Amino acid sequence: MIILKPQALILQIMYLFILIVGVLFLCYATIMLLYKHWFIKLKPYVPQTTYPPKTSFTILIPARNEAENIGLLLQSIIQQEYPIDLWEVIVIDDFSTDATTKIVLQIANLYPNIQLVELSKVLQGTQLNSYKKKAIETGISMAKKDWIVTTDADCLAPKEWLSTFDAYIQEKNPVFAGGPVAFTNDGSVLQTFQCIDFMALQGITAAAVSAGLHAMCNGANLAYRKDIFYDVNGFKGIDNIASGDDMLLMNKIKALYPDRMGYVFSPKAIIRTEPMHTLSAFINQRIRWASKTNKYKDVSVVVVLWLVLLLNIGLLAMPFAAFFYHPLLWFWLLLIILKTWIEASFAVHIAAFFSINLKKRDMLLQFPHILYTSFAGCFGMFGKYSWKDRKVK
């Protein structure tokens, strides 16, 4: 048996570490370049002809303590350039303790196609792990229209939102259609970071659609036929998972209707939403998103998410490992530069679609991105998180 000296053992461990991180980086770089290629190929949706309004929509808005936002969202929906008889809104109040219900009722008194449902009266004391799914399920049971549209209470919809979805549905005949979402930005470091990070996720979503994969979507801008929701047994089988009212449902629908999945890649369909206002709220949001990772049945999605997590953990650990093997620091700097360049070359195309102004100094956000991705990824898959004053597992 060969017994290695401590220095030789450390050297072998460092070589193995370099090999593992290097392979992870090459895989990541290849995937990102593919995403960039697919995104550039995807052209914004423009209707081939003028379609008379036809599709009827029930817009579902789960809301919990959204008094500051719900009125603005409802006004943006009221101002839609779409026949009022073809849409309705159901706001499902999720145990709000502020003035959310009061604001909704005031607006509903003026517009009969807007109504409020209080989840507390539906559940009557029953405890759940996913209140949002129950809210959406309750809204669907009351929907009078053919298509369900979900959005969040802190969003704003452009005037041509419904008309663009209608044209897409009439032209493409999908049973499920996602749409783009963008964060607003007040210019602060925290909001700029979230805006760029979320923009990248949206770019990957669109790129996957371009490749025919339909790997991701966002519940802030989602539409599906009501009868299809019942065809796939709704949230049955995923109703005990706190998050995933969007992607996990999409996977169920995709399993039955793989050729009828859509994505309305149009600036006229972009839903704008606020980022988190505090660092703790931001981390909790990302942990909540990461908590779905091991619940996906799409192997390609799980592999990519694990690849991103492991690479970032490796990049986070590398400067510390350089204390034992100094050349690691130069290898780490090389990977950081290459990673930043690859991501930036993709980001400029995504930013152009979302009309986001990227600055050179934004590249420095690469460093907190590595830290937060490692932290949120680990806690999302192995820990618990707090969301709107609720502890969730």
ZICORKA-V986392 format. One line per field, one symbol per residue. ss: DSSP state (H for helix, E for strand, C for the rest). burial: b if it has 9 or more other C-alpha atoms within 8 Angstrom, else e. A space follows every 10 residues. Layout:
ss = ???
burial = ???
This chain:
ss = CCCCCHHHHH HHHHHHHHHH HHHHHHHHHH HHHHHHHHHH HCCCCCCCCC CCCCCCEEEE EEECCCCCCH HHHHHHHHCC CCCHHHEEEE EEECCCCCCH HHHHHHHHCC CCCEEEEEHH HHHCCCCCCC HHHHHHHHHH HHCCCCEEEE EECCEECCCC HHHHHHHHHH HHCCCEEEEC EEECCCCCHH HHHHHHHHHH HHHHHHHHHH CCCCCCCCCC CEEEEHHHHH HCCCCCCCCC CCCCCCHHHH HHHHHHCCCC EEEECCHHHC EEECCCCCHH HHHHHHHHHH CCHHHCCCHH HHHHHHHHHH HHHHHHHHHH HCCCCCHHHH HHHHHHHHHH HHHHHHHHHH HHHHCCCCCH HHHHHHHHHH HHHHHHHHHH HHCCEEECCE EEC
burial = eeeeeeeebb beebeeebee beebbeebbe ebbebbbbbb ebeeeeeeee eebebbbbbb bbbbbbbebb bebeebbeeb ebeeebbbbb bbbbbbeebb bebbbebbee eeebbbbbbb eeeeeeeebb bbbbbbbbbb eebebbbbbb bbbbbbbbbb bbbbbbbbbb eeebbbbbbb bbbbbeeeeb bbbbbeebbb ebbbbbbbbb eeebbebbbb bbbbbbebbe ebebbeeebe bbbbbbbbbb bbbbeebeeb bbbbbbebbb bbbbbbeeee bbbbbbbbbb bbbeebeeee bbeebebbbb bbbbbbebbe bbeebeebbe ebeebeeebb ebbbebbbbb bbebeeeeee eebebeeeeb bbbbebbbbb beebbbbeee ebe
